[in-house]
């Protein structure tokens, strides 16, 4: 199974990236029958995918070799449903990259419609290169 939660990158610089995704019925399969809701972990995954793209702009190959490492101060603000369009903006946190880890902040918002600009999700996240992911004993 492959999850891709970026339809398009709207803007990118060395310090931030803005991506967009239109959530679909199949993204909510089984969560919850008769009342589909995008699972929070998929919002986290969207942020991680955008963070990996941002990292790859600064370090070759990072996008294909990064793993989710940690999340802090996560806040889910609104329910996302099929048909909702959400943007995620990720910002580099300093230090940018230290010993194979990449720290960034993510902010997600509804895009268009009656809820345009309303916050969806925010967190501080950390990715790790594959060779740095294993915990050494």
Secondary structure in CASP SS format (residue, H / E / C, confidence):
PFRMAT SS
TARGET T0000
AUTHOR 0000-0000-0000
METHOD secondary structure of the structure
MODEL  1
X C 1.00
X C 1.00
X C 1.00
X C 1.00
X C 1.00
X C 1.00
X C 1.00
X E 1.00
X E 1.00
X E 1.00
X E 1.00
X E 1.00
X C 1.00
X C 1.00
X C 1.00
X E 1.00
X E 1.00
X E 1.00
X E 1.00
X E 1.00
X E 1.00
X E 1.00
X C 1.00
X C 1.00
X H 1.00
X H 1.00
X H 1.00
X H 1.00
X C 1.00
X C 1.00
X C 1.00
X C 1.00
X C 1.00
X C 1.00
X C 1.00
X C 1.00
X C 1.00
X C 1.00
X C 1.00
X H 1.00
X H 1.00
X H 1.00
X H 1.00
X H 1.00
X H 1.00
X H 1.00
X H 1.00
X H 1.00
X H 1.00
X H 1.00
X H 1.00
X H 1.00
X H 1.00
X H 1.00
X H 1.00
X H 1.00
X H 1.00
X H 1.00
X C 1.00
X C 1.00
X C 1.00
X C 1.00
X C 1.00
X C 1.00
X C 1.00
X E 1.00
X E 1.00
X E 1.00
X E 1.00
X E 1.00
X E 1.00
X E 1.00
X E 1.00
X E 1.00
X E 1.00
X E 1.00
X C 1.00
X C 1.00
X C 1.00
X C 1.00
X C 1.00
X C 1.00
X C 1.00
X C 1.00
X E 1.00
X E 1.00
X E 1.00
X E 1.00
X E 1.00
X E 1.00
X E 1.00
X E 1.00
X E 1.00
X E 1.00
X E 1.00
X E 1.00
X E 1.00
X E 1.00
X C 1.00
X C 1.00
X E 1.00
X E 1.00
X E 1.00
X E 1.00
X E 1.00
X E 1.00
X E 1.00
X E 1.00
X E 1.00
X E 1.00
X C 1.00
X C 1.00
X C 1.00
X C 1.00
X C 1.00
X C 1.00
X C 1.00
X C 1.00
X E 1.00
X E 1.00
X E 1.00
X E 1.00
X E 1.00
X E 1.00
X E 1.00
X E 1.00
X E 1.00
X E 1.00
X E 1.00
X H 1.00
X H 1.00
X H 1.00
X H 1.00
X C 1.00
X C 1.00
X C 1.00
X C 1.00
END
